[in-house]
């Protein structure tokens, strides 16, 4: 005889009359790679021959500043005119991080629209997270627009620079810090959707 007791009471009858408790949470992964096979060239928002094409490299680090090589990122963005859902522009990418925790997206720089500075919407799936993490990446050359962006200005001033990427030769680089126990540390601001 075992000391095992069912977690929930066993009720005779059919399933519609059984009582159940809450389902326990489960972290994302390690199965996430199946989500990358969605029938398109996931990390390319635009084809290689698109004028103005840039490469965005986003590195995801955990609370110990270690690369999250199992992270998967999704980005959504407006087109170069600042429009979401414009005909012929997908605006969506899905990319897996490599062993350095870096995911790559090939895209064009979005335009500004609806009073918002040009930005990428970023969703992160990774080990240890119960839900997708949502954040934004802004571009360093748009400082004047940052000052009036309604989302960026809703953050304390000390947090805003954490959402701004660095310019590189062929595009941009940005590091996302998933956790920091110091509230004034380097943790990237995340948003509830």
N, C-alpha and C positions, 0 to 999 in steps of 0.2 A: 504494500500500500504506500502510495506516495503522499507527501505533504502538499502536493500541488492542489490549489483551489482555483476554480475559474475566476477570471478577473471580473466578469459580469455574471449576475445570477442567471441560471439556466431556467427558462420558463417553458413548460410543455405547451405545445400548440404550434401554429405556423409562425413564420418570420414576422408577419405583420403585427403580432401581439407581443413579441419579445421586447424586453427593455434593454437598452444599451446605454453605456456611458459615452463620454467624448472619445473620439478617435485620437490616439497620441500623435504628436507632431513627428515629422521625419525630415531630416535634412535633405538638401538637394544633392543628388548624385549617389553613387558614382556612375550612374547610368546616363548621365547627361549627353554623352557623345552621340547617342541615337538621335537627338534633336538637331544635330548639325546636318544630317542627311535629309534635306527638305527639297531636293530637286533643283536647286539653283546654285549659282556660284556665290555662296553665302557672304563672304567678306567683301565682295564687290558691289557697292551701291550703284556704280556706273562702270561701263566698259573701259578697257585700258586706253582706248584712243579718244576719250572724252576730253575736250579742252578744259583746262583748269583742274584736272584730276589731282587730288592730294592723297597722301598716305597718313593715316592717323594711327599711332601706336599707343595703346592704353595698357599700362602695367598694373596688375592687381597684387598688392602685398597684404599679408595677414597681420595680426597684432604683434607678431614677433619680427616683423619686417622681412618675412620669408616670402618668396614668390608663390602665388597660388596657381600652380601649373594645371590645376583641374578646373579653372574658372572658364565660364562661357559668357561672352558679352553679346548683347543686342544693342544696336543703335537705331534711332529713328531721327529723322531730320526733315526740315523743309528744303525745297529746291533753292537754286541760286537767287530766286526772286522772293524768297521768304514764304512760299506757299506749301502747305501740307496737302498731300493727295493730288498733286498736279498730274494731269494725264501724261503718261510715259515716264514718270519718275517714281521709282519704287520707294526710295527714302529709307529703306530698312536693310540692315546687315546683321549677320550672326557669325561670330568668330570665336574659335577656341584659343585659349592662352597656350603658349608654348612652355618649355621648362623654365623660362625666366619669368613666367607670369604675364607675358605680353601677348595681347591679341592685336591683330592688324585689321584695319578697315580702309578700303580704297573708295574714295568718295569725292565730292566737290564741296567747297565751303558753302554752307547754307547762307541765304540772305536773311536780313532782319525782317520781321513782320509782327503785326499785332503789338507793337511797342516793345518787343523783346529783341535783345541783342542776338546776333548769330550764335547758335549753340547746337550741340548734339544732345539728345536725350539718351541716357545710357542705363541699361538694365544689366545687372550682374547676377549670375547663378554661380554658386561655389560651395565647396564643402563647409559644413558648419553653419550654413545659413538656412533658416526655415522658410524664408520667403525671398523672392527676388529683391535685390537692392536697387533703388532708383536714385539716380543723380543726374547731373548735367555737366557738360564740358563746354567752356567758353573759349574764345580765341583771343590771344593777347593783344592784337592790333585794334581791338574794338573798345578801348577803354572809355571813350566818350559815351558809347551806347551802354556799357556796363553800369554807368552811373544812373541810368533811368530804367534798366531792366527790372520789371516788377518781382521776379523771382530772386534774382541776385541781390537786390536791395532789401529784400525781406530778411536776409541773413545778417547777423552781426558783421560789422566791417572786418573783424579779424578772421572771419571764415570765408570771405568772398574769394580771396586769392587761391584758395584750395581747389576752386573749380575752374581755374584758368590754366590752359595748356601752355607748353613752351613751343616756340617755332623752331623747326629744323629745316634742313636743306630741301627736303621733298614733302614737307607737311608739318605735322605736330606730334609731340609726345606729351603724355600726361600720366601721372601716377595716382592710383586710387589706393588709399589706406583704409582697409575695411574696419580696423579697430584701433583704438588707443584709449587706455584707461585714464589718461590725463584729459580732462574736458577742454583744455587749451592746447592740446597736442596736435598731431598731424592728421587725425581721422578726417576723412572726406565727409562733407555734409551729405546726408541721404534724406530723401523726401518720402512722405506717405502719399500714396495715390488713392 
